[in-house]
Structures are given as structure tokens and as C-alpha cells.
Amino acid sequence: MKLSGSTTEGKSTLGKLFVNLLMGFDYLEGQHHTKDLFIRAAATPILPLDNVESFHLRGGLLTFLLWIVTGIISSRRKLWTDSTIIKDQPRCFVFTTSIEPYSYPELINRCLDVPVSKTSHGNPGFDEMECLEKILRNRDLILSAVFKLIATEILPAL
């Protein structure tokens, strides 16, 4: 999933609120060190990346995102052994924010692009800290309502 929109539209703020709802703490990551991403993708259910712009989508970060969206299995030799092979296939949810559209078809076709706009959805009296506190205080109730909606309305219709 990618939150997109022009500068100062609230993509990072919305991302922070979303991650707090899902994870219970703020975990929006602005650094894109590829080696760390591979490790974190295998260890966490959600991997939020802030400000992934086209100039970042080269080399390691592009390889990482393509690895995630295409479901490639990575094999490596286990440390201190001669023949033990470890296979990694992270199944985490990658969540990004970006101003620019992606230019790679593999990413475009497998990404839910959610436009963010203050002019159409903004609230001039919005207080980020107050909203975060309310989300964390009511997180169990919000998630329970979402799961109930999925179980009673969406799944039976499939």
C-alpha cells in the first residue's frame, strides 16, 4: 500500500496513525538501508517506509521491494555450516509514503495507491497528538470493530 500526494498533504501523519493502530506504537521508518530491510521484513508483520521517492528506487531498495511484491524466495547458507541452507520468504505488509508515482510495472500492478489530500479530506482543527492518544486508548475496540465487519459483511459475500 502506498499513500501518495503532494508535499505537506499529511501522508506521513496518516501513516503514523495507521501504524499506531495496527502495531500499537509509532514505527514509521525514514531510513532505507537495504540489509536492515531484509532482516526486518522477516521479523515484523508490517514494514512502513516513509518518503520512498523515485531516486530511492534503485539498487538495493528496488531489489527489496520487487522481492517482497513478487514473492521471491531467497536462499542463503546458514552461518558456521557447510551445507545447511536457509530459505527466506517474508510475508510482511509493506506500507510506503511517496510524492511521486512508481515507474516500475511490477510495483504499480501490486500496489494499492491511496491518494492523500488535505483539501478534500483535511480538518483545520486536527491535533495529531490528541488523535494518536485516542487511537491508542481505543485500539482494541477499533480493531475489534474492523474484524467484526470483515467477518460479518465481507467474508460472507465472497
Secondary structure, DSSP 8 states (H G I E B T S, - for coil): -EEE-STTSSHHHHHHHHHHHHHSS---B----HHHHHHHHHH-SEEEES---GGGSSHHHHHHHHHHHHT--EEEE-TT-SS-EEEE----EEEEEESS----HHHHTT--EEE--HHHH--TT--HHHHHHHHHHTHHHHHHHHHHHIIIIIGGG-
